[in-house]
Amino acid sequence: MGTKDVRTPDWQQVRRYRALELKQEGWTREEIADALSVSQRSVSKWMRTVREKGEVGLLARPHTGATPKLSKKQLALLPGFLAQAAPAYGFRGEVWTCVRIARVIEWEFGVSYHKAHVSRLLKELDWTPQKPMTRDQRRNEQEIAHWRAEVWPALKKKRGASGGLLSV
């Protein structure tokens, strides 16, 4: 069906420089746009950039994104806060979840983060959030152990060598 488009990370930069080469060979804006599958407006913009800034203007620029809410120093302090047990911050249980860590960040630094972004921060620090175990309070560990040791092996034997389902 379709072929996978394999491009270098700076494929757009390569395309802009190719447009410049074609322009220097005498191609028109329309021909360049058609050859590179871009709009004529893009070609015009690239050529204007070359006139104003030179060929350097066609270089790819890194996309830095938004500035972080926490500085590197603040982020480095976070593991120290988390080294204290969760109950030190008024949480029940010893588990650090993303929601809890987001609250601690807000209390300590006055900065609010969404719980989904907290996991990215933790990844930077080589930390992993912990998920609390949820178990039914009516759970009977002795019955479960008995079922695993006695009932399950018996059911497996009844299944037979064919591996077929049991008839009920």
Order of alpha helices (4+ residues) and beta strands (2+ residues): alpha-alpha-alpha-alpha-alpha-alpha-alpha-alpha
